[in-house]
Amino acid sequence: MSDERVRLFVALELPEHVREALVKWRAGALRGGEGLRLIAPEALHVTLCFLGWRGAQEIEPIAAACAPIGAEPALELALGDAVWLPARRPRVLAVELEDGGAALARVQAEVSDALQAGGWYTPEARPFLGHVTVTRVRSGARVRARELPAPPRLGFRGSTVSLFRSVLRPGGARYERLRAVRLGSGAPASRPGSGSAGLEPRF
């Protein structure tokens, strides 16, 4: 049995037009910003559970544990306010998601419970905050949280939750989609080899 270790997380993917809107907003809001590293457009997503290092043989059971969320309907969401996290000494700039019916929080809780039951995940003590990390503060840099123009109040449908592998490289982490579940389908939407690559946010 292979003893390979892989770095995993589960995330809600964003439609392309939402990623494009976030990149356009960010370009204007952070003009001249120093000490910041922009997240690649293709890497923008909503982390639901960060699992850290797991054995490669755990990929299949982890994916199977996530599959039941396919019975949940697609999520009706919208971009909300910009927020620096944490507020006192920011490490990231994020955009909150408006989740009026708490559907995203429900999906996150379902994934969290399933992964915790399998022994792959320990839930965070702080409440879940649905958000998209758009910028990171570079290592060693200090950035003061400041007021930013509001992101566009763009509504969208979130329909794909994926298990990603994060591959650490000197130039920055890359991620590969391992499995995807389409909400409302009740079944996995993709198999290995159909993933994309991009910079992987930890938040």
Secondary structure, DSSP 4 states (H G I P E B T S, - for coil): ----EEEEEEEEE--HHHHHHHHHHHHHHTTT--SEEEPPGGG-EEEEEEEEEEEGGGHHHHHHHHGGGGGSPPEEEEEEEEEEESSSS-SEEEEEEE-TT-HHHHHHHHHHHHHHHTTS----SSPP--EEEEEEEPTT--------PPPP--EEEE-EEEEEEEE--TT--EEEEEEEEETTTSSEEE-TT-----BPP--
